[in-house]
């Protein structure tokens, strides 16, 4: 009788082990991916709202207000330095204006980019704005193919053309970022290439590259296949990239960006994945040797109509802008827990 009982319990244990192994492999995760998923679940970046603005409260009275008094959507967002704290710069195409807010959400200044847009060759369309390392605001007018540079106080410094050496124009831009000193880079979606525009060259230098290399000007390049993301780093000025790190995700990686470097101790990246219909954004921190020290998902928010990405402010904070109906929320991402020792 005892032999039958022992055999019965042994069979149950074996069945349970088989079910556990089957469940593990049904997730279609490699051991490295499973480890990454466990690592992700233990690391948390939480959102802390710095301030919020209603569409109607963003625009002051005067020539930077919409003529009909209607609320106007923000189309660009960048962060530059202020004394004290950071300065958050918004752009609205409907008014062709930049608006700068302080840490408290108080409007500090605004400027109209084009007093007479009807006199331009084409109606100005600002495809995006970015903050350079020097703290200037870079504005790209994709309708008139020109780049304007403003100081952190929204004073215009210069404007230069944005056409290729052969005189050809560029296609629909995406992922606009600052490049070098007062230049920009973006992904030309119509021609599947990364474009670098600098004021010194007097013409834009276009390179046939994949979208994954959009951050090459920051010294990082990305390549991804399925759930595997490979990050390469260009440490020297020789233009050569070497493997920096390898990460695995359960979803398919569709985009990766370099965010910034924190106090000389670590790098931050954002990674976007797709798993069936679920789009997830990861915040990832790596040390100077490429070892991932923190990585977690930012919980999807069904009420968020649009996210303007994540930036590293001059103060070192990770910040972003989100739109919730008629309200815009400036948020800070804080690491509230991590794996291993605190």
C-alpha positions as CSV (number, residue, x, y, z in Angstrom):
1,X,0.0,0.0,0.0
2,X,2.8,2.4,0.9
3,X,4.5,1.6,-2.5
4,X,1.3,2.6,-4.3
5,X,1.0,5.8,-2.3
6,X,4.6,6.7,-3.0
7,X,4.2,6.0,-6.7
8,X,1.0,8.2,-6.7
9,X,2.7,11.2,-5.1
10,X,5.8,10.8,-7.3
11,X,3.5,10.8,-10.3
12,X,1.8,14.0,-9.1
13,X,5.2,15.7,-8.6
14,X,6.4,14.7,-12.0
15,X,3.1,16.0,-13.6
16,X,3.5,19.3,-11.8
17,X,7.1,19.6,-13.0
18,X,6.0,18.9,-16.6
19,X,3.2,21.5,-16.4
20,X,5.7,24.1,-15.0
21,X,8.2,23.5,-17.8
22,X,5.4,23.6,-20.4
23,X,4.1,26.9,-19.0
24,X,7.7,28.3,-19.1
25,X,8.3,27.4,-22.7
26,X,4.8,28.5,-23.8
27,X,5.9,32.0,-23.1
28,X,8.5,31.6,-25.9
29,X,11.2,33.3,-23.7
30,X,14.8,32.4,-23.8
31,X,16.5,32.1,-20.4
32,X,18.1,35.6,-21.0
33,X,14.6,37.0,-21.9
34,X,13.1,35.4,-18.8
35,X,15.9,36.9,-16.7
36,X,15.2,40.3,-18.2
37,X,11.5,40.0,-17.5
38,X,12.3,39.1,-13.8
39,X,14.7,42.0,-13.7
40,X,12.1,44.4,-15.1
41,X,9.4,43.4,-12.6
42,X,11.7,44.4,-9.7
43,X,12.6,47.9,-10.9
44,X,10.2,50.8,-10.8
45,X,10.2,54.2,-12.4
46,X,7.3,56.1,-11.1
47,X,5.7,59.3,-12.5
48,X,5.5,62.5,-10.5
49,X,3.6,65.4,-12.0
50,X,5.6,68.6,-11.8
51,X,2.7,70.8,-13.1
52,X,-0.2,70.6,-15.5
53,X,-1.8,73.2,-17.9
54,X,-5.1,73.4,-19.6
55,X,-5.0,74.2,-23.4
56,X,-6.7,77.5,-22.8
57,X,-4.3,78.6,-20.1
58,X,-1.1,78.1,-22.1
59,X,-1.5,81.1,-24.4
60,X,-1.2,84.6,-23.0
61,X,-3.0,87.7,-24.3
62,X,-1.3,89.3,-27.3
63,X,0.1,88.2,-30.6
64,X,1.0,84.7,-29.4
65,X,-2.7,83.9,-28.7
66,X,-5.0,82.2,-31.2
67,X,-6.9,84.8,-33.1
68,X,-10.3,83.2,-32.5
69,X,-9.7,82.4,-28.8
70,X,-9.9,78.6,-29.3
71,X,-7.6,76.2,-27.5
72,X,-4.6,75.2,-29.5
73,X,-2.7,71.9,-29.4
74,X,1.0,71.8,-28.4
75,X,3.1,70.2,-31.2
76,X,6.6,70.4,-29.8
77,X,8.4,70.0,-26.4
78,X,11.9,70.6,-25.2
79,X,13.7,71.2,-21.9
80,X,16.6,73.7,-21.4
81,X,18.3,75.3,-18.4
82,X,16.9,78.1,-16.2
83,X,18.0,79.8,-13.0
84,X,17.0,78.1,-10.9
85,X,15.7,74.7,-12.1
86,X,14.7,73.8,-15.7
87,X,12.8,75.6,-18.4
88,X,10.0,73.7,-20.3
89,X,9.5,75.0,-23.9
90,X,6.2,74.3,-25.8
91,X,5.5,75.0,-29.5
92,X,2.1,75.4,-31.1
93,X,1.8,75.4,-34.9
94,X,-1.5,77.3,-34.9
95,X,0.2,80.4,-33.4
96,X,3.7,79.8,-34.8
97,X,5.0,80.5,-31.3
98,X,7.2,79.1,-28.5
99,X,6.2,79.3,-24.9
100,X,8.6,78.8,-22.0
101,X,7.4,77.7,-18.5
102,X,9.4,77.4,-15.2
103,X,9.3,74.6,-12.7
104,X,6.2,75.9,-11.1
105,X,4.2,75.9,-14.4
106,X,4.3,79.7,-14.6
107,X,4.6,81.2,-18.1
108,X,8.0,83.1,-18.2
109,X,8.1,84.2,-21.9
110,X,6.9,83.6,-25.4
111,X,7.9,84.5,-28.9
112,X,6.2,84.4,-32.3
113,X,8.5,82.6,-34.8
114,X,7.0,84.2,-37.9
115,X,5.1,87.5,-37.7
116,X,3.8,87.2,-41.3
117,X,3.5,83.5,-42.1
118,X,1.5,84.4,-45.2
119,X,4.6,85.9,-46.8
120,X,6.6,82.7,-46.4
121,X,7.1,80.5,-49.5
122,X,4.9,78.0,-47.8
123,X,2.9,78.0,-44.6
124,X,5.4,77.3,-41.8
125,X,5.1,73.9,-40.3
126,X,7.4,73.2,-37.4
127,X,8.0,69.4,-37.5
128,X,9.6,69.5,-34.0
129,X,11.9,71.3,-31.6
130,X,14.9,70.1,-29.5
131,X,17.3,71.5,-27.0
132,X,21.0,71.4,-27.8
133,X,23.8,70.6,-25.4
134,X,24.5,74.4,-25.2
135,X,20.9,75.0,-24.1
136,X,19.6,76.6,-27.3
137,X,16.3,75.6,-28.8
138,X,16.5,74.2,-32.3
139,X,13.4,74.6,-34.5
140,X,12.9,72.8,-37.8
141,X,10.5,74.3,-40.4
142,X,9.9,71.4,-42.8
143,X,7.7,73.4,-45.1
144,X,10.3,76.1,-45.8
145,X,13.3,73.8,-45.2
146,X,15.1,75.9,-42.7
147,X,16.4,75.6,-39.2
148,X,16.1,78.4,-36.6
149,X,18.2,78.6,-33.4
150,X,16.9,80.4,-30.3
151,X,18.6,81.0,-26.9
152,X,17.1,79.6,-23.7
153,X,15.5,83.0,-23.3
154,X,13.8,82.6,-26.7
155,X,16.0,85.2,-28.5
156,X,16.6,84.3,-32.1
157,X,20.3,83.6,-32.8
158,X,20.4,82.5,-36.4
159,X,18.5,80.8,-39.2
160,X,20.1,78.5,-41.9
161,X,18.9,76.5,-44.8
162,X,18.0,72.8,-44.6
163,X,18.5,71.3,-48.0
164,X,20.8,68.6,-49.2
165,X,24.0,69.3,-51.1
166,X,22.3,68.5,-54.3
167,X,19.5,70.9,-53.6
168,X,16.9,68.2,-52.9
169,X,14.5,68.6,-50.1
170,X,13.8,66.0,-47.4
171,X,10.7,63.9,-46.8
172,X,8.4,63.7,-43.7
173,X,10.6,64.0,-40.6
174,X,10.3,62.0,-37.3
175,X,12.3,61.6,-34.2
176,X,13.8,65.0,-34.2
177,X,16.8,65.5,-32.0
178,X,19.6,68.0,-31.4
179,X,22.8,67.2,-33.2
180,X,26.2,68.7,-32.4
181,X,26.3,72.5,-31.9
182,X,22.9,73.9,-32.9
183,X,22.3,71.2,-35.5
184,X,19.5,68.7,-35.8
185,X,19.0,65.1,-36.8
186,X,15.8,63.4,-37.8
187,X,14.6,60.3,-39.6
188,X,13.3,60.9,-43.2
189,X,10.3,58.6,-43.3
190,X,9.8,59.0,-47.0
191,X,13.3,58.0,-48.0
192,X,14.2,55.7,-45.0
193,X,17.3,57.6,-44.0
194,X,18.7,59.6,-41.1
195,X,19.4,63.2,-41.9
196,X,22.0,65.4,-40.1
197,X,21.8,69.2,-40.6
198,X,24.5,71.5,-39.3
199,X,24.9,75.2,-39.6
200,X,28.6,75.0,-40.5
201,X,28.3,72.9,-43.6
202,X,25.9,75.3,-45.2
203,X,24.0,72.3,-46.4
204,X,22.5,69.2,-44.9
205,X,24.4,66.0,-44.9
206,X,22.1,63.0,-45.5
207,X,23.3,59.5,-44.7
208,X,21.5,56.4,-45.9
209,X,20.9,54.6,-42.6
210,X,18.3,52.7,-40.8
211,X,16.0,54.4,-38.3
212,X,17.7,52.5,-35.6
213,X,20.8,54.7,-36.0
214,X,18.9,58.0,-35.2
215,X,21.0,58.5,-32.1
216,X,24.4,57.9,-33.8
217,X,25.2,61.6,-33.3
218,X,25.1,61.0,-29.5
219,X,27.7,58.3,-29.8
220,X,25.2,55.4,-29.7
221,X,23.6,53.3,-32.4
222,X,20.9,50.6,-32.1
223,X,19.9,47.5,-34.0
224,X,17.1,45.2,-33.1
225,X,15.6,42.0,-34.2
226,X,12.5,40.5,-32.5
227,X,12.9,41.0,-28.8
228,X,16.7,41.5,-28.9
229,X,18.2,45.0,-28.7
230,X,21.9,45.5,-29.4
231,X,23.4,48.9,-28.4
232,X,26.7,50.0,-29.9
233,X,28.9,52.9,-28.7
234,X,31.3,55.2,-30.4
235,X,33.8,56.2,-27.7
236,X,36.4,57.8,-29.9
237,X,36.4,60.2,-32.8
238,X,37.4,57.5,-35.3
239,X,33.7,56.8,-36.2
240,X,34.0,53.1,-35.2
241,X,31.3,51.6,-33.1
242,X,31.8,48.7,-30.7
243,X,29.1,46.6,-28.9
244,X,28.0,48.3,-25.7
245,X,25.3,46.0,-24.4
246,X,22.7,43.4,-25.3
247,X,19.2,43.3,-23.9
248,X,16.2,41.0,-24.4
249,X,12.5,41.8,-24.2
250,X,9.4,39.6,-24.4
251,X,7.9,41.9,-27.1
252,X,9.3,42.9,-30.4
253,X,11.5,46.0,-30.2
254,X,10.3,48.7,-32.6
255,X,12.3,51.8,-31.4
256,X,15.2,52.7,-29.1
257,X,16.6,56.1,-28.2
258,X,19.5,57.5,-26.1
259,X,18.1,59.9,-23.4
260,X,21.2,61.2,-21.6
261,X,24.1,60.6,-19.3
262,X,23.6,61.1,-15.5
263,X,26.5,62.7,-13.6
264,X,29.1,60.7,-15.4
265,X,27.9,57.4,-13.8
266,X,25.3,55.9,-16.0
267,X,23.4,56.2,-19.3
268,X,19.6,56.2,-19.8
269,X,17.7,54.8,-22.8
270,X,14.1,54.4,-23.8
271,X,12.9,51.3,-25.6
272,X,9.5,50.7,-27.2
273,X,8.2,47.2,-27.8
274,X,5.1,45.7,-29.3
275,X,3.6,42.4,-28.2
276,X,0.4,41.6,-30.1
277,X,-1.6,44.9,-29.6
278,X,0.2,46.0,-26.5
279,X,2.7,48.8,-26.9
280,X,5.1,49.2,-23.9
281,X,7.8,51.7,-23.1
282,X,10.8,50.8,-21.1
283,X,13.2,53.1,-19.2
284,X,16.6,51.5,-19.1
285,X,19.7,52.5,-17.1
286,X,23.2,51.1,-17.9
287,X,26.6,51.8,-16.3
288,X,29.6,53.0,-18.2
289,X,30.5,49.5,-19.2
290,X,27.2,48.7,-20.7
291,X,25.8,46.6,-17.9
292,X,22.0,47.2,-17.4
293,X,21.5,48.3,-13.8
294,X,17.8,49.2,-14.0
295,X,15.0,48.6,-16.4
296,X,11.3,48.8,-16.0
297,X,8.2,49.4,-18.0
298,X,6.2,52.6,-17.8
299,X,2.7,51.4,-17.3
300,X,0.4,52.1,-20.4
301,X,-2.1,54.9,-19.7
302,X,-5.3,54.5,-21.6
303,X,-6.3,58.1,-20.8
304,X,-3.1,59.5,-22.3
305,X,-3.8,60.7,-25.8
306,X,-0.2,61.5,-26.7
307,X,3.3,61.3,-25.1
308,X,6.1,63.6,-26.2
309,X,8.8,61.1,-25.2
310,X,11.3,61.3,-22.3
311,X,14.2,63.9,-22.0
312,X,17.0,64.4,-19.6
313,X,16.7,68.0,-18.2
314,X,19.8,70.0,-17.5
315,X,19.2,69.4,-13.8
316,X,19.6,65.7,-14.5
317,X,15.9,64.9,-14.1
318,X,14.1,62.5,-16.5
319,X,11.0,64.4,-17.7
320,X,8.3,64.2,-20.3
321,X,5.1,65.7,-21.5
322,X,1.7,63.9,-21.8
323,X,-1.6,65.1,-23.1
324,X,-4.8,64.1,-21.3
325,X,-7.8,65.6,-23.3
326,X,-7.5,69.4,-23.0
327,X,-4.8,69.1,-20.3
328,X,-1.0,68.8,-20.6
329,X,1.0,67.3,-17.8
330,X,4.8,67.7,-17.3
331,X,6.0,64.7,-15.4
332,X,9.2,63.5,-13.8
333,X,10.3,59.9,-13.8
334,X,11.8,58.8,-10.6
335,X,13.5,55.5,-9.8
336,X,11.8,54.4,-6.6
337,X,13.2,50.9,-6.2
338,X,15.8,48.7,-7.9
339,X,17.1,45.2,-7.8
340,X,20.0,44.3,-5.5
341,X,21.2,46.6,-2.8
342,X,19.7,50.1,-2.6
